[in-house]
Amino acid sequence: MRLPVHPKFMMRLFWLAEVVLLVGTVAYSVWQVRPDEWSPLLLVGLLLAIALLGQWLSVEVSEGEVSATQVAIVLAMGLLGPTPAAACGIAAMLLTSAVRRLSPAQWLGNLSAFAFAPFVGGLMVRALVGNVHVAHNYDLTHNVIFGLILLGVFMIVDVIIFVLIGLEVQIKEGRSLARQVREFMPLLSGELTTAALAAILAVAYNSAGLPVLFAAIVLLLIFRHLTVALLRSEDRAEQLEARSIQLVGLQLGVLRTLVRALNMRDKTIGQHASAVASYAKALAIEVGCSEADQDVVHTASLLHDIGKFAWPDRVLQADTVKGEDLAIVKEHPQEGAILVGALDGYGAVADAILYHHERIDGGGYPAGLIGKEIPIASRILAICSTYDTMTAGQAYRPSMTPDEAMVELRHGSERGQFDSELTEAFIALLERRGPTFGRETDYETELDFERRVRKMAEPRLAEHA
């Protein structure tokens, strides 16, 4: 005969298990800690500060919340190690539980979950990547693959936290885990946005250092301010518009921050992107592209080099690319497409970036597309980017005169590199408007951030109309 278990007894057993889990996590983390996990100290201090101040930096979106605390914990897992990750989780829960005046049981639940899960996440990153502080892992930690690993680990950590807290709710309130999962599903998009932001910032930090994280804090504060203004709005239509603009602004703002950080490492990036964007949109208009295609090629031109963020400095700033680094160079279209493709409605832009190193004769990369198989935005981008590279001068070659560059473009089309019709149209455009008209602008002017954010928000608003 099975004797009934009293709920209070089960609750006490669960509390005991949480105490064991918390004490065990702290003890093991102290026992196995490595000194290099706490380096650099400025990064440790910054992540602890973000974790502690997370509730004041987090951004509410229609699908949930972009949690600054969780971003800090994930960054600690990826950039420092399991023990600092656990420390960030514990510190954040100590302050949060105190500010919210939670009960002792809630204190215990938060502390055990946010100590154990980040610690396990840090161990998983170490198992998959190795020690992030050693030199032989440099290429991996500067690669988009590292960001994808963090994204996956974050979701596993999220599940662990959910299960630990969900079990307590089930025992205490009788709500099944299945019911809690259904209640959690509407918030999943917010969790995925948090995970993506953390992964992007981790790769960005490894490439450009602390300025990226400080820029991200400023970005979060701006959109936090927008959220406060939104909550004070009394008109539902204004709320919806502000919330949609806020979300897409956060997404696009992350990419703008990455381009700015990339430009800090290579001062030619921003000017090159803006010039290519100006040339490319003018060419798209010249050959009769629709307004939608014009916008795709213009946006792709502004972001086409964002995949270079994963390049180590020896490649980004090299006078010539070494043979062993060619594989890294050829990965940047895919990595750029992954970053841009995460934006809602930017699939065509991601495709334009992905295929802008294809050749008309099929000898390009990454897919070996032939002729009209290559999106027209990619064909336009290839011509305009090559022309600006030749005339402005880049890391791999000295600058040419515009006349020399036009001759080289024609040779390229004859050899099957470029679309011959687009090449002739572009040369005619240059002869009419001037050979360097694209260089008469700057990145922020071409980006037109506020207009672009509102345009990206329009489909979301239409869905709710």
N, C-alpha and C positions, 0 to 999 in steps of 0.2 A: 504493500500500500504506500502510495506517494504522499508525503506530508506537505501541506501548503507552506510556502515560504512567505513570511510576513514582509510587506514592502519596506518597512523601516529597517529590518534586518538586511535586506538586499541593498538598501541605500547605504547603510554603514559599511557593508562589505565593499561597495563600489568606492566609497570615500577612502577606505584603507588601501584599495588598489591604486587610487590616484596618488596617495601619499607615497607608496612604494615606487610608483612610476616617476614621480617628481624627484624624490631623493635619489633613486637609481640613476636617473638622467644626469642630475647635477654631479653626482659622485663619479660616474663614468666619464663625463665630459672633462672634469678636472684631472682625472687620472690620465687620459689620453691626449690632453691638450698639447699643441705644438707651439713653440714661441713665435714662429713665423705667421701663425694665424692672426696675431695681433698687430700685424704690420701691413701698411703704414698706419701709424696711430691717428693721423688726421682722418683717414677713411673710417677707422673704427669709431672715432668720436662722432663723425657726421652721420653714420648709419644709426648709431645709438640715439642721436638727437632726433632723426627722422622717425625712428620707431616710437620714441617717447611722445613726440608731438604729432603723431599720425592722425589723431582724431581732429586736429586743427588744420591739417594739410590735405586730408582726403577729399575727394571730389565725388559728389553724388551725380549719377547719371540715370537715365530712365530705366536701365536694366540692372540697377544695383548701385554699387559704390566702387570707385577706384581707390583702394585702401593704401595710403602712404606707409602705414605700419607694415603691411604685407610686402610691399615693394622693398622696404628696408631689410626685412627678414630674408627675402629671396636673394637680394644683393649680398647679404652677409654669407648666405650659404654658398654662393658662387664665387665671391671675390675674397673671402676670408677663410671660412671653415666652419665645421659643425659647432664648435664651442662658442664662437662669437654669435652664430645664428641663434643658438639657444639663449645666450645672454640678451640678445635683442628682444627675443620673444618674452622672456621673463620680465625684463625692464618695462616693456610696453604694457604687459598685463598688470604689473604692480601699480603703475600710474592709472591705467584705465579703471581697474577695480576700485582704487581709492577714490578717484574723481566721481565715479558713479555710485559709490557707497554700497557696493554689493555685499551680499551675505558671505560668511566664511566659506560656505560650501561652493559658492560661485567663484570666490577667490581661488579655491583649491582647483576647481575644474579648469579655469582659465590658465592658471600657472602650469598645471601638469600637461595640458594639451599644447600650450605654446612654448613649452620647454622641450617636450619629447619630439613633436613633429618637426620643428626646424632642425633639431639635432640629427634626426634620421635623414632629413633632406640633405644636410651638409655631408653626412657620410655617403649618401648616394652619389652626390656630385663628385666626391673624392674617388669613389669606386669607378665612376664612368669616365672621369676626366684625368684623374691623378692629382697630384699636388699642384694647385694653381699658382703657387709661388715660385716654382722652379723653372729654369730657363727652357728646358726641353719641351715644355708644354705651351710655349709662347704662341706658336701658330694656331693651336687648337683653341686657346682662350680668346684669340682675336678673330675667330671665325663665327659665321652665323650658326654653325652646328652647335657651338657652345650655348648660344641663346636658345636653340631648340631643346637642348638638354635641360637647361634651367626651366623652360616652359613645361616640359614633361614632369620634372621633379616637383615644381610648384603644384601641379594638379594632384599629384600623389600626396603631397603634404596637406593640401586642402581636404582631401578625402579623409586622411588620418584625423585631422582636427574635427571634421564634421562627425565622424564616427564616435570619437571620444566624448564630445559634447552631446551628441545625439543619444548615446546610451544612457547618459545621466538624465536627459529629458524623458526618455522612455520609462526609466525606472521611477522617476519622481512624478511625472504627469500622466503616464500611460499612453503617450503618443508614440506610435510605432515608427521605426526608422523609415519604412516605406512612405508613410504619410509625411514625414519630415523631408524626405527627398523631393516629393511633389511640391512641397512648400518652398523648397530651395531652388528648384529649377528656374523660376523667373529671374533669379539673381545670378544665374550662371554666366551670362554675357558680361556682367560687371567683373566677375572673377577672371574670366578670360582676358578682358582688357587689362586688368591688373597684372596678370601673368605676362602678357605681351609687352607691356611697358617695362616691367622688371627685366625681362630678357634683353630687350633692346638697349636699356641703360647699362646692363652688365657688359655687353659687347662694346658699347660706346665708351665706357670707362676704360676698358682695357686698351682701346685705341687712342683715346684723347685725354684720359686722366680726370681729375676732380672737377675741372670746369664744366664738364658735361652734367655732373650731379648737381652742382650749384645752379646751372641753368634749368635743370628739371625742377628744382625746388621753386624757383621763380615762376616757372610755368604752372606748377600746381597751385601756388598762391593766387595767380591770376584767375585760374578757373574756379578756385575756391570762392573768390570774390564774386564771380558770376553766379555761383550756386546760391550764395547768400542773397544776392539781388533777386534771383529766381524765386526763392522761398517767400520773399516779401511781396511778390507780384500777386494781384488778386484776379487777374484775368486769365482764364484757362488757355486761351489761344496764345497769349504772350508767354505763358509758362512753357507751352509745348515748343514754341519757336526758340525760346531761350535755351531750353534743355537740349534741343536738337543741335543748335549752333554750338553749345558748350561741348557736346560729345565729339562732333566732327572737328571742332577747333582743337580739342585735346589731341585727337589722332593726328591731324595735320601738323599741329605744333610740335609733336615729337619728331616728325620727319624734318621739319625746319630746323629744330635744334641740332639734329644729327648733321645736316648740311653745314650749319654754322660751325659746329665742332670740327668737321672735316676740313673746312676752309681755314681753321686755325692751324691745322697741320700742313696744309698745302694752300698757299695764298691764291693760287690760280683757279681753284675749283669754282668759287662763287662767280667770278667774272666769266669763266668759260661757260658755266651753266646758263647764265643770263643771256650771253651772246648767242649761244646755240638756240635758246628758246625764241629769241627775237628773229633769227634767221629762219627757224623752222616754221613758225607761225606764218611769216610772210610768204614762205614757199607753199605752205598748205593753202593759203588764200589764192596764190598765183595759179595753182593747178586745179582750183575749183572744189576743194574739199568742203564738206559740210561744216557747219559751226561746231558740231559735236566732235568731228575728226580734228578740226583745228585746235580745239581745247585739249584733246587727247595728246596730240603731238607737242603742244606747247608745255603741258604739264610734265610729260615724259622727258622732255628736254631739260627742264629744271631739275629733275630728280634722277637723270640717267646715270650719274656717277655715284649715287648714294651707296651702291654695293662696295665701293672702294673703302668704305669705313672699316671693313674687316682686314684690309691690307696692313701688314706691319710697316713701320716707317722705312725700313730698308727697301721696300718695293715702292711705296708711295712717293718717296723723295729720291729715288734712284735716277742717276743720269742715263743709265741703260739697264734694261731688265735682263737679269741673268737667266740662263736656261732653266735652272731648277725652280725659278719663280714664275715661269710662264703659266703653269697650272693655276697658280693663285690669281694671276691677272685674268685668266679666262673664266674664272668663277664669278666675277663681279656682276655680270648681267643676271645670273640666277639669284644671287644674294640680294641684289637691288630689287628684283621682281618680287621676292618673298616679302621684303619690308613694305614695299608699296602696295602689294596685293592684299595686305592686312587691312587697308582702308576700304570702307564701304563704297561701292561704286567705282573703284579704281582698277577693276580687272583689265580693261582695255589699256590703261596706262602701264600696268605691270607687264602686259604682253609686249607693248612697244619697247619697253626697257629690255625685256628678256631677249628679244630678237634683233637688237640694233647692231649686233656684230655679225649678222648673217650676210652672205654674199649672194648676188643674183645667180651665180653659176653653181651654187650649192656647196661652196667650199668654206663657208663660215661656221660659226658656232653660236649656240650650243646644239642646235637641232639639225643643221645642214639643210635648211629650207631652200627652195629654188624659186626664183622669179616672183610671181604674184602670190605665192604661198606666204611670202614675208609680208606682214601688215604694212600698209602704206606709211603709217606713222613711223615704223622702224626704218623703212627705206629713206624717208625724209631725214630722220634723226641721224642716220649713218653719214649722209652727205654733209649735213650742216656741222656735225661734230668734227668730222675729219677736216673740213675747210677751216674751222676756227682753230683747231689744233695746229694745223700747218701755218696759218698766218700769225697766230699769237705766240707760238713757240711753247712747247711743253717739255716734260722731263726727258722725253725720248729723242727729241730732235730740235735743231735750231729753227727759227721762224723763216718762212718763205715770204716773198712778195705776193700780193694778191694775184698778179698775173701768173706767177709760177704755180700757185696753188690751184688756179682754174685749169691750167694745163694738166696738172697732176690728177685733178678730178676727172677730166676727160680720159686720161690714160686708164684710170681706175674703172671707168664705165666700159672702156674697150676690152679690159682684161676680165670683165665679169664681176667686178666688185660692187659697182653701184648701178642703180636703175638709170639707163641712158636718157630716157625722157625727162626724168626728174633732174638729172644732172644738167641738161641743157636749159631747163626752165630756171634752175637756180643761178646758173651763170648769166642768163639774160636778166634776171632780177638784180644781181650784183652790178651789172653794167648800167642798169637804169637807176638804181637807188644809191649806188656807191659801194665800193668793195669792203668797207668796214662798218656799214650802218648798224649791224648787230651789236657792235661794241659801244654804242651810244646810250646804253642803259645800265642798270644794276640789278642785282638779284632780288632785292625786296620789291622794287618797282615791278619787275616781271611776275613775281609771285602774287602780288596784290592779295595779301593774306585774308583781309576781311571779306573781300568780294568772293574769294574762292571758298571760304568757310560757309558763307550764306548759300552759295550755289550747291555745295555738297549737302547742305541741310534740306534743300527743297524736296527731294524724294521722300525723306522721312516725314516732312510736314504733309505731303500729299497723301501718304499712307493713312494718316490720322484724320484727314479732312472728311 
